[in-house]
Amino acid sequence: MTVFLQAYMNGIFTDSIETTAKFTSGYVKVMTSAYKTNQSQMPNDYAITGISNVLKTLQTNYPDMTWTDRIQFGGLLDAPDSIGNTRSQGNVMGLGLHLIGTDDEINRMGLKSKLLTGAFPRKPGEMMVTDQLATKMKLKTGDQVTLMSVSMYGDMAMYTFTVCGTLHFGTEMLDRGMVVADITDIRMALDMDDAAGEILGFFNDSPYDNDRAVELADSFNTKNTKSNDKFSLAMSPMSGVGGMDFLIAYSENAQFIIIFIFVLAMSIVLWNTGLVGGLRRYGEFGLRLAIGENKGEIYRSLIGEALLTGIIGSLFGIAFGLLVSWLMQTYGLDTSGMMKNSQMMMPTVFKAQINVQTYYIGFLPGVLSTVIGAMLAGVGIYKRQTASLFKELEN
Amino acid sequence: MLFMKTLKIFILCFCAVSMLNAQNNYPSGKSVLAKITQNMSAKTKIVEAKMEIAGSRGTRIMQTKTWSEGEKKAYIEILAPEREKGTKMLKLDNKLWIYSPKTKRSIEISGQMLRQSMLGSDMSYEDMMSDSPMQQKYSADVTGEETIDGRKCWILTLTALKEGVNYHTQKMWVDQERNVPLRIDMFSRNGKLLKRLELSDVERIQGRWFPKTMVYKDMLKEGKDTKMTIIDIQFDEIIPTKLFEKTYLK
């Protein structure tokens, strides 16, 4: 149970963190200082310019990471009727990412599983909309839509796209009005030549590691961030993004607290088993003492047996826990039906995740509680008087 | 002692009567508003203006030409810079359309979008959409006097008469002699200062006193402001009706 609980908790928190990282925050995010301060407003007037050089520098300086530039924006989407007049409109949140010529972002964000109709943008001028938005605006694949937004320079920006597909994220927050297009088109639309709002960084060799991300951001900011320059670059670890600090701290501590309580409860049960096992053998100990065996020898043999039983039991328990965890890791628990109106960016399939901790978390409590139980039960051995042994044996 | 008490009461009464007299000397808010309308309103206006919009990446300079008829009809065309040249806006009553030459489409602006910044300036589309005289939307009281740039001004406090007005309260400093507002502070219902408009370079144009420079500041936004300078203004010229037709946008 301990092994499975650890793997399950680890899986849920890791998945939630990974989903948020892949969609919005990255493990670390590079922005300008002013953009970082107001990032909830997606202030593209403070976007990073000369993005190709910045990306090259990041790739050279941090070769063990993957970097990708994105543009987040807000605006109004307008669908025309047959004579060009406004037929329907909707407020949208948009995401510009690398879609044409590469599947990296599609795979990273797991977009293939979210594609409902049509296809991903494969040529310039194509845009995907969420199915909820498509229904609200009566849009279908092949329809023309005009995005009205604000350019990087603050002026009005209008750009026409063709709807190429619909997406369903399973999160109300995104499904309400999200549009996704290739970053090159968004650059054209918002007059952001060689610019992007943010660069997301991911570790190549591990999932999110808060200590590593914080350390990386601190060293980057020491070198690059200037308090008097709003356009100087600043890096933010995922824990620095609004709301995520809480989730990460919660995942680190809640997991520990819940497992600690669970391990404690399980230890008491096993300790009790050890204790009862020891007490049941009082008659045997009496006989062994009566035939001249040393008290210390009996006590050591009792502990040795408990140690062996604990090890064997724990190994069996770990093996069984790992098997259940592996099944949960492979198949998961689909909660999409229950998460229809969720505001949180969480995975809809909960999966366990086995890590190094999973292998040893159940071992120590399993062994220790059995041994300590036996040790306590064995204390009675020393209190036995040889004179009373025969009387006990007669009984 | 009794003498001192009587003197104090006398002084207090004198002050109260003086204040009351002073208040009585203020004109009514309605009459001040009427004088502003009489001075500044015209059947039609054709205005060519330069707009300097201070943004985080420097100041954008835009040249616009506006044809307006009363307060309900306006047609605006952007003449410069090249990037925005040909963008047109048409306001008819409480509706607004924007035409972009890049997309060759006219889009109706409505709902929340009207509260967005107009062309990146400190002004919102809603600010431009005001389509009825102030007297119909606000109750007006003269609440004091102050001097701005050496000009004696009435302080006019305007309170919205009904819900749905852009700014619940406005405080207006009006030149007592020229009947031109020199400063307008716009507040939300809870008294938060939202926008400030400062008007200066008041000149006599075709028999009216008119400010040639207006500085608009969104007080909730960091950074500088939007300055509008009138290059040319003509009153009561005949404007072809086709300018106020939607088909003219294309």
Interface residues (C-beta under 8 A of the other chain):
Chain A: A34 P43 D45 Y46 L76 D78 P80 G84 N85 T86 Q89 N91 T146 M148 V150 S151 M152 Y153 G154 D155 M156 M158 Y159 T160 D191 K230
Chain B: I53 G55 S56 R57 R60 R83 E84 T87 I98 S100 K102 T103 K104 R105 S106 I107 E108 I109 S110 G111 Q112 M113 Q116 S117 L119 G120
